[in-house]
Amino acid sequence: MSVPLLPHIELAQPAWLLLLLLLPVWGWWAWHSRRDTALRFSDTSPVKGAPTSIWTRLRALPGFLRVAALVLLVLALARPQEHETVEQQTSDGISIMMVLDISSSMRATDFRPNRLEAARDVAKEFVDSRPNDQVGLMLFAARAYTQVPPTLDHRFLQEMLDRVNIGMVEDGTAIGTALASAVNRLRDADAESRVVVLLTDGENNRGEVDPLTATDVAEALDVRVYTVGVSSFDDDSPFAPAAQQGGAPDINEQMLETMASRTGGQYFRAGNREALSRVYRDISALETTTFESSIYRETSERFRLFLYPALLILLLEILLRTTRLRRFP
């Protein structure tokens, strides 16, 4: 059984500490034997007023040094050991591309303060929830471009999310092109799982790649696609764009659902900021990362920490006792 001595240091053989119980006995014997001097004086009054030197005041020092040395020697015999525990975690790993619509319709204020800012804030929360995964960012409107490739540098990714704004790309909604570009980014990822999270508030109306064609590519490359439609507009909502007034919301939900289901993902519809946050939490829960932990315990002998000081103190004690603090006779 080991006994803790200091943080990370334990005594492997604490039974040796029982020797410390003998120190008071040894001290009592040393004190009494010290009083048995070989020379006796009948009268010491003539020297009572003599000045006391510093060496006279230190005449008990060798005894204290010897006690300290013996205590350290006993601690060294008890075999102090330092234990260092190293935990290594490995994970299957997930590479995720967040694909974000930045077309002009994302200025709509049904999400506070608007759709884009709400989507950006929720995306940042999502990144924080995936500390061990590579996450990238792709923006699209009439065309798509990679803002950040999949990376573990999430601080940089958060900074780039802060810079996302409408007008960075020609207006339009190229969903197929965005998905195809995101899948291409994940093509060479060495992660066990590859995922695309695509958020849009519109219907594909630009780009050279049809969304379902891009879905076929994702399916072939085993990339799972989660699609998110954002809109809370009713048919007669005064906030709805002209294209939506008197008709259904401008989201092709059937297409988004098909894109997700073909690749093993899911389609989500969010009508407000809180619902959007729940959607991303649900996606995060669906894409769990498997961790394996290995714990290594390394033991190092630390008796030298006590043995060497004990020997130095003992040497000092002998030196003082045989020179300046030598007793006569």
C-alpha positions in Angstrom: 0.0 0.0 0.0 1.3 3.4 -1.0 0.9 6.6 1.1 0.6 10.1 -0.5 3.5 12.4 0.5 3.3 15.3 -1.9 1.1 15.9 -5.0 2.0 13.2 -7.5 4.4 11.6 -5.0 3.7 8.5 -2.9 5.7 6.3 -0.5 6.0 2.8 -1.8 7.2 1.4 1.6 5.7 3.6 4.3 6.6 1.1 7.1 10.0 2.6 7.3 8.4 5.7 8.7 8.0 3.8 12.0 11.7 4.5 12.6 10.8 8.2 13.1 9.2 7.1 16.4 12.7 6.3 17.7 13.9 9.9 17.1 12.5 11.3 20.4 14.2 8.4 22.3 17.5 9.1 20.5 17.1 12.9 21.2 16.5 12.3 24.9 19.6 10.0 25.1 21.8 12.5 23.1 20.7 15.4 25.3 21.6 13.6 28.6 24.8 12.2 27.3 25.8 15.7 26.3 25.7 16.8 29.9 28.2 14.2 31.0 31.4 16.2 30.5 34.9 15.1 31.3 35.9 18.4 33.1 34.1 19.8 36.0 34.6 23.3 37.5 33.9 24.2 41.1 33.1 27.8 40.3 32.1 29.3 36.9 31.2 32.7 38.2 34.3 34.4 36.8 33.2 33.7 33.2 29.5 34.4 33.6 29.9 37.9 32.2 32.0 37.0 29.3 30.6 37.9 25.8 28.8 35.1 23.9 30.0 34.5 20.4 27.8 33.4 17.5 29.5 30.0 17.5 28.5 29.6 21.1 24.9 30.3 20.2 25.1 27.7 17.4 26.5 24.9 19.6 23.2 23.0 19.3 23.1 23.2 15.5 24.9 19.9 14.8 22.3 18.1 16.8 19.4 19.6 14.8 21.3 18.9 11.6 21.7 15.3 12.5 18.0 15.0 13.3 17.1 16.5 9.9 19.5 14.2 8.1 18.0 11.1 9.9 14.4 12.2 8.9 15.4 12.6 5.3 17.2 9.2 5.3 14.1 7.5 6.7 12.0 9.2 3.9 14.4 8.0 1.3 14.1 4.4 2.7 10.3 4.7 2.4 10.9 4.9 -1.4 9.1 8.0 -2.6 7.7 7.6 -6.1 6.2 10.0 -8.6 3.3 8.8 -10.6 2.5 10.5 -13.9 -0.7 9.6 -15.6 -1.0 10.2 -19.3 -4.3 9.9 -21.1 -4.4 9.7 -24.8 -7.6 10.1 -26.7 -8.2 9.0 -30.3 -11.3 9.4 -32.3 -12.7 8.2 -35.6 -13.0 11.9 -36.6 -15.6 13.7 -38.7 -15.0 16.2 -41.5 -17.8 18.7 -41.8 -18.5 21.3 -44.4 -21.0 24.0 -43.4 -22.7 25.4 -46.6 -24.3 28.7 -46.0 -26.7 30.6 -48.3 -25.7 34.3 -48.5 -28.2 35.4 -51.2 -30.1 38.7 -50.7 -33.2 36.9 -49.3 -31.2 36.1 -46.2 -31.7 39.7 -45.2 -35.3 38.9 -44.2 -36.1 39.9 -40.6 -38.4 37.0 -39.7 -35.3 35.8 -37.8 -33.8 38.4 -35.4 -31.9 40.4 -36.4 -32.1 38.7 -39.8 -31.7 35.2 -41.3 -28.1 35.5 -42.1 -26.9 36.8 -38.7 -29.1 34.2 -37.0 -27.6 31.4 -39.2 -24.1 32.8 -38.6 -24.5 32.8 -34.8 -25.9 29.3 -34.7 -23.1 28.1 -37.0 -20.6 29.4 -34.4 -22.3 27.5 -31.7 -22.2 24.4 -33.8 -18.4 24.8 -34.3 -17.9 25.2 -30.5 -19.8 21.9 -30.0 -17.4 20.0 -32.4 -13.9 20.7 -30.8 -12.4 17.4 -32.1 -13.7 17.5 -35.7 -12.5 19.3 -38.8 -15.0 21.9 -39.8 -15.0 24.0 -43.0 -17.2 26.8 -44.4 -18.6 27.2 -47.9 -20.7 30.3 -49.0 -22.9 30.4 -52.0 -25.3 32.6 -53.8 -25.2 32.6 -57.7 -21.9 30.6 -57.3 -20.1 28.9 -54.4 -16.7 29.4 -53.0 -14.8 28.0 -50.0 -14.4 30.4 -47.2 -12.5 28.0 -45.0 -11.5 24.4 -45.9 -12.0 21.7 -43.2 -9.8 22.6 -40.3 -9.2 22.0 -36.6 -8.3 25.7 -36.2 -11.7 26.7 -35.0 -10.7 30.1 -33.8 -9.8 31.1 -37.3 -13.0 29.6 -38.6 -15.0 31.7 -36.0 -13.2 34.8 -37.2 -14.1 34.0 -40.8 -17.7 33.4 -39.9 -17.8 36.9 -38.4 -16.8 38.3 -41.8 -19.6 36.6 -43.7 -22.0 39.1 -45.3 -24.5 39.4 -48.1 -23.1 40.8 -51.3 -19.9 38.9 -51.2 -21.1 36.9 -54.2 -23.4 37.7 -57.1 -27.0 37.2 -56.1 -28.8 34.0 -56.8 -29.2 30.5 -55.2 -26.9 27.8 -56.7 -27.7 24.9 -54.3 -26.5 22.2 -56.7 -23.2 23.9 -57.3 -22.7 24.6 -53.6 -23.3 20.9 -52.7 -21.0 19.6 -55.5 -18.3 22.0 -54.3 -18.6 21.0 -50.7 -18.5 17.3 -51.6 -15.4 17.9 -53.7 -13.8 19.5 -50.6 -14.5 16.4 -48.6 -13.3 14.0 -51.3 -9.8 13.7 -50.0 -10.6 14.0 -46.3 -9.1 11.1 -44.3 -11.8 11.2 -41.6 -14.0 8.2 -40.9 -17.2 10.2 -41.6 -17.8 13.1 -44.0 -20.8 15.4 -43.6 -22.3 18.4 -45.3 -24.7 20.7 -43.5 -26.4 22.9 -46.1 -28.6 25.9 -45.1 -30.8 27.8 -47.5 -33.9 29.9 -47.7 -34.5 29.6 -51.4 -34.9 27.3 -54.4 -32.1 26.4 -56.8 -32.1 29.0 -59.6 -28.5 29.4 -60.6 -25.5 27.3 -61.3 -24.6 24.6 -63.7 -25.1 21.6 -61.4 -28.5 20.3 -60.6 -29.0 19.7 -56.9 -30.0 16.0 -57.4 -27.0 15.4 -59.6 -24.8 16.8 -56.8 -26.7 14.5 -54.4 -25.8 11.5 -56.6 -22.1 12.5 -56.3 -22.4 12.9 -52.5 -24.1 9.5 -52.3 -21.4 7.9 -54.4 -18.6 9.3 -52.2 -20.5 8.3 -49.0 -20.9 12.0 -47.9 -24.0 12.4 -45.6 -26.0 15.6 -46.3 -28.2 17.4 -43.8 -30.3 20.2 -45.4 -31.9 23.0 -43.4 -34.6 25.3 -44.8 -35.1 28.6 -43.0 -38.3 30.6 -43.4 -41.2 31.6 -41.2 -43.2 33.4 -43.8 -46.9 32.6 -44.1 -48.7 33.1 -47.4 -50.0 36.6 -46.5 -47.0 37.7 -44.4 -46.3 41.4 -44.9 -42.5 40.6 -44.6 -42.6 38.1 -47.5 -40.8 39.0 -50.8 -43.0 39.7 -53.8 -42.2 36.3 -55.2 -43.7 34.7 -52.1 -46.8 36.8 -51.6 -49.9 34.8 -52.5 -47.9 31.6 -52.9 -46.0 29.0 -51.0 -42.7 29.9 -49.3 -39.8 29.9 -51.8 -38.2 26.7 -50.5 -38.3 23.5 -52.4 -38.7 21.3 -49.4 -39.3 18.2 -51.4 -36.0 18.6 -53.1 -34.1 19.3 -49.9 -35.7 16.3 -48.2 -34.7 14.1 -51.2 -31.1 15.4 -51.1 -30.9 14.5 -47.4 -32.6 11.1 -47.5 -30.6 9.8 -50.4 -27.4 10.3 -48.6 -28.5 9.1 -45.2 -29.1 12.5 -43.7 -32.2 14.5 -42.7 -34.1 17.6 -43.7 -35.0 20.2 -41.1 -37.2 23.2 -41.3 -36.6 26.1 -38.9 -39.1 28.9 -38.5 -37.2 31.1 -36.0 -33.8 31.6 -34.3 -34.5 29.2 -31.4 -35.7 26.5 -33.8 -32.6 26.9 -35.9 -30.4 26.5 -32.9 -32.3 23.3 -32.0 -31.8 22.0 -35.5 -28.0 22.3 -35.3 -28.0 20.7 -31.9 -30.0 17.8 -33.3 -27.5 17.4 -36.2 -24.6 17.5 -33.7 -26.2 14.8 -31.7 -26.8 12.7 -34.8 -23.1 13.0 -35.8 -21.4 11.7 -32.7 -17.6 11.1 -32.5 -16.4 7.8 -31.0 -13.5 8.3 -28.6 -11.0 5.7 -27.4 -9.0 6.5 -24.2 -5.7 4.9 -23.3 -4.3 5.7 -19.8 -0.6 5.2 -19.2 0.8 5.3 -15.6 4.5 6.0 -15.4 6.3 5.5 -12.0 9.6 7.2 -11.3 11.7 6.6 -8.1 12.3 9.9 -6.3 14.3 8.7 -3.2 17.2 10.9 -4.4 15.2 14.0 -3.6 15.6 13.0 0.1 18.8 11.0 0.1 21.2 13.6 -1.4 20.1 16.4 0.9 20.4 14.0 3.9 24.0 13.2 3.0 24.8 16.9 2.5 23.3 17.8 5.8 25.1 14.9 7.5 28.4 16.0 6.0 27.8 19.6 7.2 27.0 18.3 10.7 30.3 16.3 10.8 32.2 19.3 9.5 30.9 21.6 12.1 31.2 19.1 14.9 34.8 18.5 14.2 35.9 22.1 13.5 34.3 25.3 14.9 31.7 23.6 17.0 34.0 20.9 18.4 33.5 20.1 22.0 36.4 19.7 24.5 37.3 17.3 25.6 
